[in-house]
Amino acid sequence: MAGPKESRQSPSTPPEKVSTKFKDVFAFSGPAPETINGRLAMLGFVSAVGVEIASGRDLFSQLATGGVPLFLGSAILLSVASVIPMFKGVSKESKSQEIMSSGAEMLNGRFAMLGLVALALTEYLKGGPLIS
């Protein structure tokens, strides 16, 4: 006999206490390094490929013709925006949703890091843009 579905909720547990100390946030296994590097890699990969498609310039010529100041500005802005919630004690996991999860962000960041290195290496070996 099929009855109405019961919602199975776990008993409410208090959120895990997150350290807001500088050395804990920026520790090798802390939340900041991989989060910031992953977000910067995602931005860098999408920007590099987008500019390459639009202008036909490879990654190295993009950096040589004014890309470094734009990268540094974006890196500082994203780093500060990523670190502020961490110093307030907000964890990525607490804001994680079903589709936009912290695990998906971490995996996408790792793939973007590999993609950016692969793009640079391929263009260096090829001697020009990957997408032309």
ROSE-4610 file (N, C-alpha, C; in Angstrom, 1 decimal, always signed):
// ROSE-4610
residu = [M/M/M/A/A/A/G/G/G/P/P/P/K/K/K/E/E/E/S/S/S/R/R/R/Q/Q/Q/S/S/S/P/P/P/S/S/S/T/T/T/P/P/P/P/P/P/E/E/E/K/K/K/V/V/V/S/S/S/T/T/T/K/K/K/F/F/F/K/K/K/D/D/D/V/V/V/F/F/F/A/A/A/F/F/F/S/S/S/G/G/G/P/P/P/A/A/A/P/P/P/E/E/E/T/T/T/I/I/I/N/N/N/G/G/G/R/R/R/L/L/L/A/A/A/M/M/M/L/L/L/G/G/G/F/F/F/V/V/V/S/S/S/A/A/A/V/V/V/G/G/G/V/V/V/E/E/E/I/I/I/A/A/A/S/S/S/G/G/G/R/R/R/D/D/D/L/L/L/F/F/F/S/S/S/Q/Q/Q/L/L/L/A/A/A/T/T/T/G/G/G/G/G/G/V/V/V/P/P/P/L/L/L/F/F/F/L/L/L/G/G/G/S/S/S/A/A/A/I/I/I/L/L/L/L/L/L/S/S/S/V/V/V/A/A/A/S/S/S/V/V/V/I/I/I/P/P/P/M/M/M/F/F/F/K/K/K/G/G/G/V/V/V/S/S/S/K/K/K/E/E/E/S/S/S/K/K/K/S/S/S/Q/Q/Q/E/E/E/I/I/I/M/M/M/S/S/S/S/S/S/G/G/G/A/A/A/E/E/E/M/M/M/L/L/L/N/N/N/G/G/G/R/R/R/F/F/F/A/A/A/M/M/M/L/L/L/G/G/G/L/L/L/V/V/V/A/A/A/L/L/L/A/A/A/L/L/L/T/T/T/E/E/E/Y/Y/Y/L/L/L/K/K/K/G/G/G/G/G/G/P/P/P/L/L/L/I/I/I/S/S/S]
num = [1/1/1/2/2/2/3/3/3/4/4/4/5/5/5/6/6/6/7/7/7/8/8/8/9/9/9/10/10/10/11/11/11/12/12/12/13/13/13/14/14/14/15/15/15/16/16/16/17/17/17/18/18/18/19/19/19/20/20/20/21/21/21/22/22/22/23/23/23/24/24/24/25/25/25/26/26/26/27/27/27/28/28/28/29/29/29/30/30/30/31/31/31/32/32/32/33/33/33/34/34/34/35/35/35/36/36/36/37/37/37/38/38/38/39/39/39/40/40/40/41/41/41/42/42/42/43/43/43/44/44/44/45/45/45/46/46/46/47/47/47/48/48/48/49/49/49/50/50/50/51/51/51/52/52/52/53/53/53/54/54/54/55/55/55/56/56/56/57/57/57/58/58/58/59/59/59/60/60/60/61/61/61/62/62/62/63/63/63/64/64/64/65/65/65/66/66/66/67/67/67/68/68/68/69/69/69/70/70/70/71/71/71/72/72/72/73/73/73/74/74/74/75/75/75/76/76/76/77/77/77/78/78/78/79/79/79/80/80/80/81/81/81/82/82/82/83/83/83/84/84/84/85/85/85/86/86/86/87/87/87/88/88/88/89/89/89/90/90/90/91/91/91/92/92/92/93/93/93/94/94/94/95/95/95/96/96/96/97/97/97/98/98/98/99/99/99/100/100/100/101/101/101/102/102/102/103/103/103/104/104/104/105/105/105/106/106/106/107/107/107/108/108/108/109/109/109/110/110/110/111/111/111/112/112/112/113/113/113/114/114/114/115/115/115/116/116/116/117/117/117/118/118/118/119/119/119/120/120/120/121/121/121/122/122/122/123/123/123/124/124/124/125/125/125/126/126/126/127/127/127/128/128/128/129/129/129/130/130/130/131/131/131/132/132/132]
x = [+0.8/+0.0/+0.9/+0.7/+1.6/+1.0/+1.8/+1.3/+2.0/+1.7/+2.4/+3.9/+4.7/+6.1/+6.4/+7.2/+7.6/+8.9/+9.0/+10.2/+11.2/+12.3/+13.3/+14.3/+14.2/+15.1/+16.0/+17.3/+18.1/+17.9/+18.1/+18.0/+18.9/+18.4/+19.2/+20.5/+21.6/+22.9/+23.5/+24.2/+24.8/+25.8/+26.0/+27.0/+28.4/+29.3/+30.6/+31.4/+32.1/+32.9/+34.1/+34.2/+35.3/+36.2/+37.5/+38.5/+38.7/+38.8/+39.0/+40.4/+41.3/+42.7/+43.4/+44.2/+44.9/+45.7/+46.4/+47.3/+46.4/+45.2/+44.3/+43.6/+43.2/+42.6/+43.6/+44.8/+45.8/+46.8/+46.5/+47.3/+47.2/+48.2/+48.3/+47.0/+46.4/+45.2/+44.0/+44.2/+43.1/+42.2/+41.1/+40.2/+40.6/+41.5/+41.8/+42.7/+43.8/+44.6/+44.0/+43.3/+42.7/+41.5/+40.7/+39.6/+40.0/+40.9/+41.4/+42.0/+42.9/+43.6/+42.7/+41.7/+40.7/+39.8/+39.4/+38.6/+39.4/+40.6/+41.5/+41.7/+41.9/+42.2/+40.9/+39.8/+38.5/+38.4/+38.6/+38.5/+39.6/+40.8/+41.9/+41.7/+41.2/+41.0/+39.9/+38.8/+37.7/+38.1/+38.8/+39.2/+40.2/+41.2/+42.2/+41.6/+40.7/+40.1/+39.1/+38.4/+37.5/+38.2/+39.3/+40.1/+40.7/+41.2/+41.8/+40.8/+39.6/+38.5/+38.2/+38.1/+37.7/+38.8/+40.0/+41.1/+42.1/+42.2/+43.2/+44.5/+44.7/+46.0/+46.1/+47.3/+47.6/+47.8/+47.9/+47.9/+49.1/+50.3/+51.5/+51.4/+50.9/+50.7/+49.6/+48.7/+47.7/+48.3/+49.2/+49.9/+50.9/+51.6/+52.6/+51.9/+50.7/+50.1/+49.0/+49.4/+48.6/+47.7/+47.9/+47.1/+47.5/+48.8/+49.3/+48.5/+48.4/+47.7/+46.2/+45.6/+44.2/+44.1/+45.1/+45.2/+45.4/+46.3/+46.6/+45.4/+44.8/+43.6/+42.5/+42.2/+41.2/+41.6/+42.9/+43.4/+43.2/+43.5/+43.4/+41.9/+41.0/+39.6/+39.0/+39.3/+38.7/+39.3/+40.5/+41.1/+40.5/+40.3/+39.7/+38.3/+37.5/+36.1/+36.0/+37.0/+36.9/+37.3/+38.2/+38.8/+37.8/+37.1/+36.3/+35.3/+34.5/+33.6/+34.4/+35.6/+36.3/+36.7/+37.1/+37.5/+36.2/+35.1/+33.8/+33.3/+34.0/+33.6/+32.6/+32.4/+31.5/+32.3/+31.8/+32.5/+31.8/+32.5/+31.9/+30.8/+31.1/+30.1/+28.7/+28.8/+27.5/+26.7/+27.3/+26.6/+26.4/+26.8/+26.7/+25.3/+24.9/+23.6/+23.7/+22.6/+22.7/+23.5/+23.2/+23.9/+25.2/+25.1/+26.3/+26.9/+27.6/+28.1/+29.6/+30.1/+31.5/+32.4/+31.9/+32.7/+32.8/+31.7/+31.8/+32.7/+32.7/+33.6/+35.0/+35.3/+36.7/+37.1/+36.3/+36.6/+36.8/+35.9/+36.0/+37.3/+37.6/+38.9/+40.1/+40.1/+41.2/+41.4/+40.2/+40.3/+40.7/+40.3/+40.7/+42.2/+42.8/+44.2/+44.9/+44.5/+45.1/+44.9/+43.7/+43.4/+44.3/+44.5/+45.3/+46.8/+47.3/+48.7/+48.7/+47.7/+47.7/+47.6/+46.8/+46.7/+48.0/+48.7/+50.0/+51.0/+51.1/+52.1/+51.8/+50.6/+50.3/+50.6/+50.2/+50.5/+52.0/+52.7/+54.2/+54.8/+54.4/+54.9/+54.5/+53.3/+52.7/+53.3/+53.6/+54.2/+53.1/+51.9/+50.8/+49.5/+48.4/+47.2/+46.6/+46.0/+45.4/+44.2/+43.4/+42.1/+42.4/+42.3/+42.6/+41.5]
y = [-1.2/+0.0/+1.2/+2.1/+3.2/+4.4/+4.9/+6.1/+7.3/+8.5/+9.7/+9.6/+10.2/+10.2/+11.1/+10.5/+11.2/+12.0/+13.2/+13.9/+13.5/+13.0/+12.5/+13.6/+14.3/+15.4/+14.9/+15.2/+14.8/+15.9/+15.4/+16.4/+17.6/+18.7/+19.9/+19.9/+20.0/+20.0/+21.4/+21.9/+23.2/+23.2/+24.3/+24.3/+24.2/+23.5/+23.3/+24.6/+24.7/+25.9/+26.0/+27.2/+27.4/+28.4/+28.1/+29.0/+30.2/+31.3/+32.5/+33.1/+32.3/+32.8/+32.8/+33.8/+33.9/+32.7/+32.1/+30.9/+29.7/+29.6/+28.5/+28.7/+29.9/+30.1/+29.9/+30.4/+30.3/+29.1/+28.2/+27.0/+26.1/+25.3/+24.5/+23.7/+23.2/+22.4/+23.3/+24.6/+25.5/+25.8/+26.5/+26.8/+27.8/+28.7/+29.8/+29.4/+28.7/+28.4/+27.8/+26.7/+26.0/+26.7/+27.3/+28.1/+29.2/+30.0/+31.2/+30.8/+29.8/+29.4/+28.8/+28.0/+27.5/+28.5/+29.5/+30.6/+31.4/+31.7/+32.4/+31.6/+30.3/+29.5/+29.4/+29.3/+29.3/+30.6/+31.8/+33.1/+33.2/+32.7/+32.8/+32.0/+30.8/+29.9/+30.4/+30.8/+31.3/+32.6/+33.5/+34.7/+34.5/+33.6/+33.3/+32.7/+31.8/+31.2/+32.1/+32.9/+33.9/+35.0/+35.5/+36.5/+35.9/+34.6/+33.9/+33.7/+33.4/+33.2/+34.6/+35.6/+36.9/+37.6/+37.4/+38.2/+37.3/+36.1/+35.2/+35.2/+35.9/+36.0/+34.9/+34.3/+33.3/+33.8/+33.0/+33.3/+34.2/+33.9/+34.7/+36.1/+36.2/+37.6/+38.4/+37.7/+38.4/+39.0/+38.2/+38.7/+39.8/+39.7/+40.7/+42.0/+42.0/+43.3/+43.8/+43.8/+44.4/+43.5/+42.2/+41.3/+41.2/+41.5/+41.3/+42.2/+43.6/+44.4/+44.0/+43.5/+43.0/+41.8/+40.9/+39.7/+40.0/+40.9/+41.3/+41.9/+42.8/+43.5/+42.5/+41.6/+40.5/+39.6/+39.3/+38.4/+39.0/+40.2/+40.9/+41.0/+41.4/+41.5/+40.2/+39.1/+37.8/+37.2/+37.5/+37.0/+37.6/+38.9/+39.7/+39.2/+39.1/+38.7/+37.2/+36.4/+35.0/+34.9/+35.8/+35.7/+36.3/+37.4/+38.1/+37.1/+36.3/+35.4/+34.4/+34.0/+33.0/+33.6/+34.9/+35.5/+35.8/+35.8/+36.0/+34.6/+33.5/+32.2/+31.5/+32.0/+31.3/+30.3/+29.0/+28.0/+27.9/+27.4/+27.1/+26.1/+25.1/+24.0/+24.5/+25.6/+26.1/+26.8/+27.3/+27.9/+27.0/+25.8/+24.8/+24.4/+24.3/+23.8/+22.5/+22.0/+20.7/+20.7/+21.7/+21.8/+22.6/+23.7/+24.6/+24.3/+23.1/+22.6/+23.0/+23.0/+23.3/+22.3/+21.0/+20.0/+20.2/+20.7/+20.9/+22.1/+23.1/+24.3/+23.8/+23.0/+22.5/+21.7/+20.8/+20.0/+20.9/+21.8/+22.7/+23.6/+24.0/+24.8/+24.0/+22.7/+21.8/+21.6/+21.3/+21.2/+22.4/+23.6/+24.9/+25.1/+24.7/+24.8/+23.9/+22.7/+21.8/+22.4/+22.9/+23.4/+24.6/+25.5/+26.7/+26.3/+25.3/+24.9/+24.2/+23.3/+22.6/+23.6/+24.7/+25.7/+26.4/+26.8/+27.5/+26.6/+25.3/+24.4/+24.1/+23.9/+23.5/+24.7/+25.9/+27.1/+27.4/+27.1/+27.2/+26.3/+25.0/+24.0/+24.2/+24.7/+24.9/+26.2/+27.1/+28.4/+29.4/+29.2/+30.1/+29.7/+30.4/+30.1/+28.7/+28.2/+26.8/+26.9/+27.9/+28.2/+29.3/+29.0/+30.0/+30.1]
z = [+0.0/+0.0/+0.0/-1.0/-1.1/-0.3/+0.5/+1.3/+0.9/+1.4/+1.1/+1.4/+0.6/+0.9/+2.1/+3.0/+4.2/+3.9/+4.3/+4.1/+5.2/+4.8/+5.8/+6.0/+7.1/+7.4/+8.6/+8.5/+9.6/+10.7/+11.9/+13.0/+12.8/+13.1/+12.9/+13.7/+13.0/+13.6/+13.5/+14.5/+14.3/+13.3/+12.5/+11.5/+12.1/+11.3/+11.7/+11.9/+13.0/+13.3/+12.3/+11.6/+10.7/+11.3/+11.2/+11.7/+10.8/+11.4/+10.6/+10.7/+11.3/+11.5/+10.1/+9.9/+8.6/+8.3/+9.2/+8.9/+8.6/+9.2/+8.9/+7.5/+7.2/+5.9/+4.7/+4.9/+3.8/+4.0/+4.9/+5.0/+3.8/+3.6/+2.4/+2.1/+3.2/+3.1/+3.4/+3.6/+3.9/+2.8/+3.0/+1.9/+0.9/+1.2/+0.3/-0.9/-0.8/-1.9/-3.1/-2.9/-4.1/-4.6/-3.7/-4.2/-5.0/-4.6/-5.3/-6.6/-6.6/-7.8/-8.8/-8.3/-9.2/-9.9/-9.1/-9.7/-10.7/-10.4/-11.3/-12.6/-12.4/-13.6/-14.5/-13.9/-14.7/-15.5/-14.8/-15.4/-16.5/-16.2/-17.2/-18.4/-18.2/-19.4/-20.3/-19.7/-20.5/-21.2/-20.5/-21.1/-22.2/-22.0/-23.0/-24.3/-24.1/-25.3/-26.0/-25.2/-25.7/-26.6/-26.0/-26.8/-28.0/-27.9/-29.0/-30.1/-29.8/-30.8/-31.4/-30.6/-31.1/-32.0/-31.5/-32.2/-32.9/-32.7/-33.3/-32.7/-31.5/-30.9/-29.9/-29.8/-28.8/-27.4/-26.5/-25.1/-24.8/-25.4/-25.1/-25.7/-26.9/-27.4/-26.7/-26.1/-25.3/-24.1/-23.4/-22.3/-22.6/-23.8/-24.2/-24.6/-25.0/-25.4/-24.4/-23.2/-22.2/-21.3/-21.4/-20.7/-19.2/-18.9/-17.5/-16.5/-16.8/-15.9/-15.7/-16.8/-16.7/-15.8/-16.0/-15.2/-13.7/-13.4/-12.0/-11.4/-12.1/-11.5/-11.3/-12.2/-12.0/-10.8/-10.8/-9.7/-8.3/-8.2/-6.9/-6.5/-7.5/-7.2/-6.8/-7.6/-7.3/-6.0/-5.7/-4.4/-3.2/-3.3/-2.2/-2.0/-3.1/-3.0/-2.5/-2.8/-2.3/-0.8/-0.4/+1.0/+2.0/+1.7/+2.6/+3.3/+2.6/+3.3/+4.2/+3.8/+4.6/+5.9/+5.9/+7.2/+8.0/+7.4/+8.2/+8.7/+8.4/+8.9/+8.0/+6.8/+5.9/+5.1/+5.1/+4.3/+3.0/+2.0/+0.7/+0.8/+1.6/+1.7/+2.3/+3.1/+3.6/+2.6/+1.5/+0.4/-0.8/-0.7/-1.7/-2.0/-3.3/-3.7/-4.5/-4.9/-5.6/-6.9/-7.7/-9.0/-8.8/-8.3/-8.1/-6.7/-6.7/-5.4/-5.3/-4.1/-3.8/-4.5/-4.5/-5.2/-6.7/-7.3/-8.7/-9.0/-8.2/-8.4/-8.3/-7.3/-7.1/-8.3/-8.8/-10.0/-11.2/-11.4/-12.6/-12.5/-11.3/-11.1/-11.5/-11.0/-11.3/-12.8/-13.5/-15.0/-15.7/-15.2/-15.8/-15.6/-14.4/-14.3/-15.3/-15.4/-16.4/-17.9/-18.1/-19.5/-19.8/-18.8/-19.1/-19.4/-18.6/-18.8/-20.2/-20.5/-21.8/-22.9/-22.8/-23.8/-24.1/-23.0/-23.1/-23.7/-23.3/-23.8/-25.3/-25.6/-27.0/-27.9/-27.5/-28.3/-28.4/-27.4/-27.4/-28.4/-28.3/-29.2/-30.7/-30.9/-32.2/-32.8/-32.0/-32.4/-32.8/-32.4/-32.7/-32.0/-32.3/-31.6/-31.9/-30.9/-31.0/-31.9/-31.6/-32.4/-33.4/-34.6/-35.6/-36.7]
